[in-house]
Amino acid sequence: MSKPDELLVDIAATVESGQSNQMSLTVVVGGAVLTGRLAPEALWRQRVSEVLTDSSRLGEFSGIFSPSGPKEGPPTHLHFHLARILQGTVGIPETGGMYRVALSDVSAWTVGDFRYSD
């Protein structure tokens, strides 16, 4: 979408204002299906920074992701944690990852995440 869906922007803004990480969402971005829970940007940045800090090879990048102050205006990105890219009958990575998606790149979405059952 060149102009983000207003409902999706409202969802992102609600996640940001409530500092909640409980909203599950599935989106289509560039033909890929991404499913998981949304997180406020500050929380997402903090978690990425922590993971990088713990890495012997990538620790120097952790400061880039340190949370910054509140942003002005409506959100421009979705911040997923515990998220997977759906590929066939599996989710990649199986344990979930951290993804940042531009709202303007989302071509379709639905509330909730997809889980595979045995």
C-alpha positions in Angstrom: 0.0 0.0 0.0 1.4 3.4 -0.9 -0.9 4.9 1.8 -1.1 2.7 4.9 -4.5 1.3 5.8 -6.1 3.6 8.5 -7.2 0.6 10.6 -3.7 -0.8 10.6 -2.3 2.6 11.6 -4.8 2.7 14.4 -3.8 -0.7 15.6 -0.1 0.3 15.6 -0.9 3.5 17.4 -2.9 1.6 20.1 0.0 -0.8 20.6 2.4 2.2 20.9 0.2 4.1 23.3 -0.6 1.2 25.5 2.9 -0.2 25.6 1.3 -3.6 25.1 2.8 -6.6 23.4 -0.3 -8.8 23.3 -1.8 -7.9 19.9 -1.3 -10.8 17.4 -1.3 -9.9 13.7 -0.6 -11.5 10.4 0.5 -9.4 7.4 1.5 -9.9 3.8 4.6 -8.0 2.8 6.2 -8.4 -0.6 4.5 -11.7 -1.0 5.8 -13.1 2.3 3.4 -13.9 5.1 4.6 -12.7 8.6 2.7 -13.7 11.7 3.3 -12.8 15.4 2.7 -10.3 18.1 3.2 -6.6 17.9 5.4 -4.7 20.3 5.8 -1.0 21.0 8.9 0.3 19.2 10.7 1.1 22.4 10.2 -2.4 23.8 11.2 -3.9 20.4 14.4 -1.8 20.3 15.3 -2.7 23.8 14.9 -6.4 23.1 17.0 -6.2 19.9 19.6 -4.2 21.8 19.8 -6.9 24.5 20.2 -9.7 22.0 23.0 -7.8 20.2 24.7 -6.9 23.5 24.9 -10.6 24.4 26.5 -11.4 21.0 30.3 -11.7 20.9 30.3 -10.7 17.2 27.5 -8.1 17.1 27.7 -6.3 20.4 29.0 -3.1 18.8 25.6 -2.6 17.1 23.5 -2.8 20.2 23.7 1.0 20.8 22.0 1.7 17.5 18.8 0.0 18.8 18.8 1.6 22.2 15.3 3.0 22.8 14.8 6.6 22.0 12.2 9.1 23.1 8.6 9.1 22.0 8.0 9.6 18.3 6.0 12.4 16.8 3.1 11.6 14.6 1.4 8.3 13.6 3.5 5.1 13.6 5.2 4.3 10.3 6.3 0.7 11.1 5.0 -2.4 12.8 7.4 -4.1 15.3 6.9 -7.8 15.6 8.4 -10.1 18.2 7.8 -13.8 18.6 7.1 -13.6 14.8 7.6 -16.1 12.0 7.6 -16.0 8.2 5.2 -18.7 7.1 6.7 -21.0 4.4 4.8 -24.1 3.5 4.0 -26.0 6.7 6.6 -24.3 8.8 7.3 -21.0 10.4 10.8 -19.5 10.1 12.4 -19.3 12.6 10.5 -21.9 14.7 11.1 -19.9 17.9 10.0 -16.6 16.5 12.1 -13.6 15.6 12.1 -9.8 15.7 10.9 -8.0 12.5 10.2 -4.4 11.6 7.8 -3.8 8.7 6.9 -0.5 7.1 3.2 0.0 7.3 3.2 1.2 3.7 4.6 -2.2 2.6 1.7 -4.2 4.0 -0.6 -5.4 1.2 -3.0 -7.5 3.3 -3.5 -8.2 7.0 -5.7 -10.0 9.6 -5.9 -9.9 13.3 -4.5 -13.0 15.0 -1.5 -15.2 14.2 -1.3 -18.5 12.5 -0.1 -21.6 14.3 0.5 -25.0 12.9 -0.8 -28.0 14.8 0.5 -31.6 14.6 
